Amino acid sequence: MKLSLIRTDKNNRQHLKIVPMEQVMQAVVRDNGNNDIDEFRNFVRWAESWMTFRKLHRYPVVYPSVELKNDQESGFQVVRFNGLLTLTVGTLHDKEEGENVKRMAAILPCTEAALLGSSGKTVKILVRIARPDDHLPKDEDEMEAFCRQAYPIACRLYETVIPMAYTGERLTIAPAMRDKEPRLLMTGFRQTVDPHPYYHTAAALRIPETLSMEDIEFITHQSDEVDDRSSAAVSTGTRQLINLLESRYAFRQNIVMGYVEYRPKEKWHLGWRPVDERVQNGFAMEARLAGQNVWDKDIQRYLRSDMVRAYNPVHEYLWSLCNKWDGRDHIGALAKTVPTKNSHWGKWFRTWFLAMVEQWLGMKRNYGNAMVPLLISKQGYNKSTFCKSLIPIDLQWGYTDSLFLSEKKSVLQAMSQFLLINLDEFNQISPDVQQGFLKNLIQLASVKVKRPYGKHVEEFPRLASFIATSNVTDILADPTGSRRFIGIELTGPINVSKKINYDQLYAQAVTLLDQGEPTWLDEEQTRLLMESNSQFQLRSSEELFFWECFRIPEKEEEGQYMSTTAIFTVIKKKAGTAIRNGNLRLFGRFLSNIKHIRKRRTSYGTEYLVSPLEKAE
């Protein structure tokens, strides 16, 4: 059997291609590798009715009912009728519902194929039909009349086996009519992608030339019996499977890590472990050994359903500490284990710690925790040990210090799964990364990333906060971004020998958050922080040479206004090859951030008031 495929290009020209049905189904499973259909399905989720998907022309429309040929006058002419109808079932809520529709459609012997539509919101069902004598109409008008007679019967038949939607409403089943195509003969669907379509040689549904109401009731009654038997069998088998699994295991959905965990009831001391593919196969083998003929998808469907309780390990731990704070300042005591001469450290650390816990609880919706403590000292001062000790033992899975910022996808995914990310050896992060990717990263409220084995990009709430360590002092590369870092130089090793009372530490944080204590620095504290961070600023060659060539005058008559380029030229003349022309933009940013420098806007750009030193001339 050969199906007709019509593709409309960007210039609205139509191109016909005749393809065997087997080849069409192979293309449905294989995909073209461009992920256009997945992108289209994601587009459908948010697009308005007037929007058009720009890549849709790449995928032709498949017309299963007819084999066409090109005709110079009419465009296309029908060669033969294939005896197939195309039904569309929708609107689906998710892929699992689509799989269920395909599975139930396969019960009827007249189902030739069932596959997920290109939008992901429908299932397309190909139904084989014929006259009682197995003949098919030859004339195009007779074909259309036959389709008009057959479609109501087919729709009513499939309504008896297709289950209701999750909402309790019945899914719509109708001919897959194409826009601007009034003929039932030309029903079809856009080329789609479905890794697991149903495809089987079907027995034809007999459509008599004249059909009485008694005939329709007879067909319906037969299909109702099929529906009752299949539904009862499915219901019994599913219940037996669930009873077996729940009698042997406890399950929970870890919504932070994004997987289901299980624990054997007779070996509870083994703890909770993730359900991976190997474990699922074990469940299936146990069920089969117990005499149950189950499908792997039955187990997957159960584990991914709301019958498995949702579990957030972070929320359960923190909310269990409500109203349990003993009133002591455990956060302040923890901050004092870090020896430093900075008198603001205790307050800054407290604010950052509360912001971190607030981030875990999902209270920050519009912005993320944009503060990063930066512990600076020589090696051996227990910086990394202190960072790791901030996380309770039961939540240690949420700490990492082995993240590479060059792997941007991994970093974004880590922000939705980890609690605290330690940017160890911060001095190894290049200035470009500091001023670009990292600067934007630490202020994100949510992250958009494609999950492992996922088909499209999804948005996840940010969970992680950041902390950093360094062995050198001149490390902050962005003069406008230093307010995001809490730079602290240690005067001695951090005391990590004292045992932390995690329950009281986090009970204090939950209580203070409930009382509305701020989790951000006000304008005055931000100013103090930036002044403190100036000692850790990474000085470029241009900045160092600037102070050898110029000074900032107190009075306007003591200096002259010069553009960024003019100042840069003077510096380059003195520095020679030590200065690169490509750094002019960054040098302009440095000039604009010099404290107390006067500047004015002119038609040629910004000019700065400077006084050249004699030795620079």
Residue pairs with C-beta under 8 A, 6 or more apart in sequence:
1 20
1 21
1 82
1 84
2 18
2 19
2 20
2 21
2 67
2 82
3 18
3 19
3 20
3 21
3 24
3 62
3 63
3 64
3 67
3 82
4 16
4 17
4 18
4 62
4 63
4 66
4 67
4 68
4 76
5 16
5 17
5 18
5 19
5 24
5 60
5 61
5 62
5 63
5 191
6 14
6 15
6 16
6 17
6 60
6 61
6 63
6 68
6 76
7 14
7 15
7 17
7 57
7 58
7 59
7 60
7 61
8 14
8 15
8 57
8 61
9 15
9 57
10 57
14 75
14 76
15 60
16 68
16 69
16 70
16 76
17 60
18 67
18 68
18 69
21 64
24 62
24 191
25 113
25 115
25 197
25 199
27 191
28 115
28 191
28 192
28 193
28 194
28 197
29 194
29 195
29 196
29 197
31 37
31 193
34 58
35 455
36 55
36 58
36 59
37 59
37 118
37 192
37 193
38 193
38 455
38 456
39 55
39 456
40 53
40 55
40 56
40 118
40 119
41 118
41 119
41 120
41 455
41 456
42 456
42 457
43 51
43 53
44 119
44 120
44 121
47 53
56 190
59 118
59 190
59 191
59 192
60 190
60 191
61 178
61 188
61 189
61 190
61 191
62 188
62 189
62 190
62 191
63 186
63 187
63 188
64 82
64 84
64 86
64 126
64 187
64 188
65 81
65 82
65 84
65 85
65 86
65 143
65 147
65 185
65 186
65 187
65 188
66 78
66 79
66 80
66 81
66 82
66 143
66 185
66 186
67 78
67 79
67 80
67 82
68 76
68 77
68 78
68 79
69 76
69 77
69 79
70 76
70 77
71 77
78 140
78 143
78 185
80 138
81 136
81 137
81 138
81 143
81 146
81 185
83 128
83 129
83 130
83 136
83 204
84 112
84 126
84 127
84 128
84 129
85 126
85 127
85 129
85 147
85 150
85 151
85 154
85 175
85 187
86 124
86 125
86 126
86 127
86 175
86 176
86 187
86 188
86 189
87 124
87 125
87 127
87 154
87 155
87 158
87 173
87 174
87 175
87 176
88 117
88 122
88 123
88 124
88 125
88 172
88 173
88 174
88 175
88 176
88 189
89 101
89 105
89 122
89 123
89 124
89 125
89 158
89 162
89 171
89 172
89 173
90 117
90 121
90 122
90 123
90 171
90 172
91 121
91 122
91 171
91 172
92 98
92 101
92 120
92 121
92 122
92 123
92 165
92 171
93 165
93 166
93 167
95 116
95 120
96 301
96 304
97 165
97 166
98 116
98 120
98 123
99 196
99 297
99 301
100 163
101 114
101 123
101 162
101 163
101 171
102 114
102 115
102 116
102 123
102 196
102 197
102 198
103 198
104 161
104 162
104 163
104 230
105 111
105 114
105 123
105 125
105 158
105 161
105 162
105 198
106 114
106 198
106 200
107 161
107 226
107 227
107 230
108 157
108 158
108 161
108 223
108 226
109 202
109 203
110 127
110 128
110 129
110 154
110 157
110 202
110 203
110 204
110 205
111 125
111 126
111 127
111 128
111 198
111 200
111 202
112 126
112 127
112 128
112 199
112 200
112 201
112 202
113 124
113 125
113 126
113 197
113 198
113 199
113 200
114 123
114 124
114 125
114 126
114 197
114 198
115 123
115 124
115 192
115 194
115 197
115 198
115 199
116 122
116 123
116 124
116 192
116 193
116 194
116 197
117 123
117 124
117 189
117 190
117 192
118 189
118 190
118 191
118 192
118 193
124 176
124 189
124 192
125 158
127 154
127 158
127 202
127 205
128 202
128 203
128 204
128 205
129 146
129 150
129 154
129 204
129 205
129 206
129 207
130 136
130 204
130 205
130 206
130 207
131 146
131 206
131 207
131 208
131 209
132 206
132 207
132 208
132 209
134 204
136 143
136 146
137 143
137 145
137 146
140 185
143 185
144 183
144 184
144 185
146 207
147 184
147 185
147 187
148 184
149 207
149 211
150 205
150 207
151 175
151 184
153 205
153 207
153 211
153 216
153 219
154 205
155 173
155 174
155 175
156 216
156 219
156 220
157 205
157 219
157 220
157 223
158 173
159 170
159 173
160 220
160 223
160 224
160 226
160 227
161 223
161 226
161 227
161 230
162 170
162 171
162 173
163 171
163 231
164 170
164 171
165 171
175 184
175 187
176 187
176 188
176 189
177 184
177 187
178 186
178 187
178 188
208 215
237 292
237 293
237 294
237 298
238 298
238 302
240 292
241 287
241 292
241 294
241 298
241 299
241 302
242 302
242 307
244 286
244 287
244 290
244 292
245 251
245 283
245 287
245 299
245 302
247 265
248 264
248 265
248 266
248 286
249 262
249 263
249 264
249 265
250 262
250 263
250 265
250 268
251 260
251 261
251 262
251 275
251 303
251 308
251 309
252 260
252 261
252 272
252 308
252 309
252 310
252 311
253 259
253 260
253 261
253 308
253 309
253 310
253 311
254 260
254 261
254 274
254 311
254 312
254 313
255 310
255 311
255 312
256 312
256 313
256 314
256 398
256 417
256 463
257 274
257 397
257 417
258 417
258 451
259 274
259 275
260 274
260 275
260 303
260 304
260 308
261 272
261 273
261 274
261 275
261 311
262 272
262 273
262 275
262 279
263 270
263 271
263 272
263 273
264 270
273 279
275 303
280 296
280 299
280 300
280 303
281 296
283 299
284 294
284 296
284 299
287 294
287 299
288 294
302 308
313 394
313 395
314 360
314 361
314 395
314 398
314 419
314 463
315 360
315 361
317 392
317 394
317 395
317 506
318 357
318 360
318 361
318 506
318 510
319 510
321 503
321 506
321 507
321 510
322 507
322 510
322 511
322 514
323 511
324 503
324 504
324 507
325 504
325 507
325 508
325 510
325 511
326 504
326 507
328 504
328 508
329 508
330 501
330 504
330 505
330 508
331 349
331 350
331 353
331 354
331 505
331 508
331 509
332 346
332 350
334 349
334 353
334 390
334 500
334 505
335 345
335 346
335 349
335 350
336 346
337 386
337 494
337 495
337 496
337 498
338 345
338 349
338 375
338 386
338 488
338 490
338 494
339 490
339 491
339 492
339 493
339 494
339 495
340 488
340 489
340 490
340 491
341 489
341 491
342 488
342 489
342 532
344 525
344 528
344 529
344 532
345 486
345 488
347 525
348 371
348 373
348 486
348 521
348 525
348 529
349 373
349 486
351 371
351 518
351 519
351 520
351 521
351 525
352 369
352 371
352 372
352 373
352 465
352 486
353 390
353 509
354 509
354 512
354 513
354 517
354 519
355 364
355 369
355 371
355 465
355 519
355 520
356 369
356 419
356 420
356 465
357 506
357 509
357 510
357 513
358 364
358 369
358 513
358 519
359 368
359 369
359 462
359 463
359 464
359 465
360 419
360 463
361 513
362 461
363 513
364 445
364 462
364 519
365 445
366 445
367 443
367 445
368 442
368 443
368 444
368 445
368 462
369 442
369 465
369 466
369 519
370 442
370 443
370 484
371 484
371 485
371 486
371 520
371 521
372 423
372 442
372 465
372 466
372 467
372 468
372 484
372 485
372 486
373 467
373 468
373 485
373 486
373 488
374 426
374 467
374 468
374 469
374 470
374 475
374 476
374 485
374 486
374 487
374 488
374 536
375 381
375 383
375 386
375 387
375 467
375 468
375 469
375 470
375 488
375 490
375 494
376 469
376 470
376 471
376 472
376 473
376 475
376 487
376 488
376 489
376 490
376 536
377 383
377 471
377 489
377 490
378 471
379 471
380 493
381 490
381 492
381 493
381 494
382 493
382 494
382 495
382 496
383 469
383 490
383 494
384 401
384 422
384 424
384 469
385 494
385 496
386 494
386 496
387 399
387 401
387 420
387 422
387 467
387 469
388 396
388 399
388 401
388 422
389 496
389 500
390 399
390 420
390 467
391 398
391 399
391 419
391 420
392 502
392 506
393 502
395 419
398 417
398 418
398 419
398 420
398 463
398 464
399 418
399 419
399 420
399 422
400 414
400 418
400 420
400 421
400 422
401 421
401 422
401 424
402 424
403 410
403 411
403 414
403 421
403 423
404 410
404 411
405 411
405 423
405 429
405 433
405 437
405 438
405 441
406 433
408 437
409 449
409 450
411 441
412 447
412 448
412 449
413 447
413 449
413 451
414 421
414 464
415 421
415 441
415 444
415 447
415 462
415 463
415 464
416 447
416 449
416 460
416 461
416 462
416 463
416 464
417 463
417 464
418 463
418 464
419 463
419 464
419 465
420 464
420 465
420 466
420 467
421 464
421 465
421 466
421 467
422 466
422 467
422 468
422 469
423 429
423 466
423 467
423 468
423 469
424 468
424 469
425 469
425 470
425 471
426 468
426 469
426 470
426 475
427 470
427 471
427 472
427 475
429 438
430 477
431 477
431 478
431 538
434 476
434 477
434 478
434 481
435 477
435 478
435 481
439 478
439 481
439 484
442 466
442 484
443 484
444 462
445 461
445 462
446 459
446 460
446 461
446 462
447 459
447 460
447 462
448 457
448 458
448 459
448 460
449 457
449 458
449 460
450 456
450 457
450 458
451 458
468 485
473 489
473 535
473 536
474 536
474 537
474 538
474 539
475 536
475 538
476 482
476 485
476 487
476 533
476 536
476 537
476 538
477 538
479 537
479 589
479 590
479 593
480 589
480 593
482 529
482 530
482 533
482 534
482 536
482 537
483 521
483 526
483 529
483 530
483 533
485 533
485 536
486 529
487 532
487 533
487 535
487 536
489 535
489 536
513 519
521 529
540 583
540 586
540 587
540 590
541 575
541 578
541 579
542 568
542 571
542 575
542 579
542 583
542 586
542 587
542 590
543 587
543 590
545 571
545 574
545 575
545 578
545 579
546 567
546 571
546 590
546 591
548 574
548 613
548 615
548 616
549 570
549 571
549 574
549 612
549 613
549 616
550 567
550 570
550 610
550 611
550 612
550 613
550 616
551 610
551 611
551 613
552 559
552 594
552 596
552 597
552 609
552 610
552 611
553 559
553 609
553 610
553 611
556 598
556 609
558 611
559 609
559 610
559 611
560 609
560 610
560 611
560 612
561 600
561 607
561 608
561 609
562 607
562 608
562 610
563 604
563 605
563 606
563 607
563 608
564 584
564 587
564 588
564 591
564 605
564 606
564 608
565 584
567 587
567 591
567 608
567 610
568 579
568 584
568 587
570 612
570 616
571 579
572 579
572 581
574 616
588 606
591 597
591 599
591 608
592 599
592 606
594 608
597 608
597 609
597 610
598 608
598 609
599 606
599 607
599 608
599 609
600 606
600 607
600 609
601 607
